[in-house]
């Protein structure tokens, strides 16, 4: 399977997972780490509210799982796919973990740290360079997030 098709396949799976997470009250974000052959090393979805964990972002959950499975914290040959552009905390962790490639669906102009409001991957202080690609199934991801926040606001009113 070619890279664009593989990315779209995994992003569709992540959007389905994010939908389930959203139904549980979490912001609907999901992530996966794939090795160089496209095999899954770790899954993650937001769990900040459910676990009362400030570090419970999808990307960090996936990184922890993949590191435990691999027995290593370096992911130079791996890709992380996520439904929302990583925040500064997660982007920093991806740089520290030396992830080779990051693919996200929806950009985040307010909190995105891989091109949204800042770009930590391109910052001179970043000791690791990774490839970043945004916009894979962006419209579907943005609709999912917007709908979730809209329903949440209506429920509070």
C-alpha positions in Angstrom: 0.0 0.0 0.0 1.3 3.4 -0.9 2.0 6.0 1.8 -1.0 8.3 1.0 -3.4 5.4 1.0 -1.9 4.0 4.2 -2.2 7.4 5.9 -5.9 7.7 4.9 -6.6 4.2 6.0 -5.1 4.8 9.5 -6.7 8.2 9.8 -10.1 6.8 9.1 -9.5 4.3 11.9 -8.4 7.0 14.2 -11.5 9.1 13.4 -13.7 6.1 14.4 -11.7 5.7 17.6 -12.0 9.4 18.3 -15.7 9.3 17.9 -16.0 6.6 20.6 -13.7 8.7 22.9 -15.9 11.7 22.4 -18.9 9.7 23.4 -17.1 9.0 26.7 -16.7 12.8 27.4 -13.2 13.2 26.2 -12.1 15.6 23.5 -12.2 13.3 20.4 -8.6 12.8 19.5 -6.8 9.6 18.7 -3.3 8.7 17.7 -1.3 5.7 16.4 2.4 5.0 16.0 3.5 2.9 13.0 6.8 1.3 12.4 8.7 1.7 9.2 6.7 -1.2 7.6 3.4 0.4 8.6 2.7 -1.9 11.6 1.0 -0.5 14.6 3.3 -0.1 17.7 0.9 1.8 19.9 -2.6 3.4 20.1 -3.7 6.3 22.1 -6.7 8.4 22.7 -7.4 11.3 25.0 -7.9 10.3 28.7 -7.4 13.4 30.6 -10.8 13.6 32.1 -11.4 9.9 32.6 -8.1 9.3 34.3 -7.7 12.8 35.7 -4.3 12.8 34.0 -2.9 16.1 32.7 -0.6 14.1 30.5 -3.4 12.0 29.1 -3.1 13.2 25.5 -3.5 10.7 22.7 0.0 11.2 21.4 1.6 10.6 24.8 -0.5 7.5 25.5 0.5 6.1 22.1 4.2 6.9 22.7 4.2 5.2 26.1 2.6 2.1 24.7 4.9 1.9 21.7 8.0 2.5 23.9 6.9 -0.4 26.2 6.3 -2.7 23.3 9.5 -1.8 21.6 11.7 -1.5 24.6 13.1 1.7 23.3 12.2 5.4 23.4 13.6 6.3 20.0 11.2 6.3 17.0 13.4 7.6 14.1 11.9 5.1 11.7 8.3 5.6 12.8 5.3 7.7 12.0 2.8 9.1 14.4 -0.7 9.8 13.0 -3.1 11.9 15.0 -6.5 13.4 14.3 -5.6 16.9 15.7 -2.3 18.9 15.3 -0.2 18.2 18.4 -0.1 20.8 21.2 3.3 22.2 22.5 3.6 19.5 25.1 3.0 16.7 22.6 5.1 18.2 19.9 7.9 18.5 22.4 7.5 14.9 23.3 7.5 13.8 19.7 10.8 15.7 19.2 12.3 14.1 22.3 11.2 10.7 21.1 12.8 11.4 17.7 9.7 10.5 15.8 10.6 10.4 12.1 7.3 11.6 10.7 4.1 13.1 12.1 0.8 13.2 10.2 -2.2 15.1 11.5 -5.7 15.7 10.2 -7.1 18.9 11.6 -4.8 21.9 12.1 -5.1 23.8 15.4 -4.6 27.5 14.9 -5.0 28.2 18.6 -2.8 25.5 20.2 -1.1 23.6 17.4 2.7 23.4 17.7 3.6 21.9 14.4 2.6 24.8 12.2 -0.6 26.1 13.8 0.3 28.9 16.2 4.0 27.8 16.4 6.2 25.2 14.9 8.5 23.5 17.4 9.7 21.0 14.8 11.3 23.9 12.9 12.6 25.8 15.9 16.4 26.1 16.1 16.4 24.5 19.5 14.9 21.3 18.2 17.7 18.7 18.3 15.8 16.4 16.0 14.2 17.1 12.6 11.0 15.3 11.6 8.8 15.4 8.6 5.4 17.0 9.3 2.3 16.6 7.2 -1.1 18.1 8.0 -4.4 17.9 6.3 -5.0 14.2 5.9 -8.8 13.9 6.2 -8.8 17.4 7.7 -12.4 18.2 6.9 -13.8 15.1 8.5 -11.6 15.6 11.6 -12.6 19.3 11.9 -16.3 18.5 11.6 -15.9 15.8 14.3 -14.2 18.2 16.7 -16.5 21.2 15.9 -19.6 19.0 16.4 -18.3 17.6 19.7 -17.6 21.1 21.1 -21.0 22.4 19.8 -22.8 19.6 21.5 -20.9 20.2 24.7 -21.7 23.9 24.7 -25.4 23.2 24.1 -25.4 20.7 27.0 -24.1 23.3 29.3 -26.6 26.0 28.3 
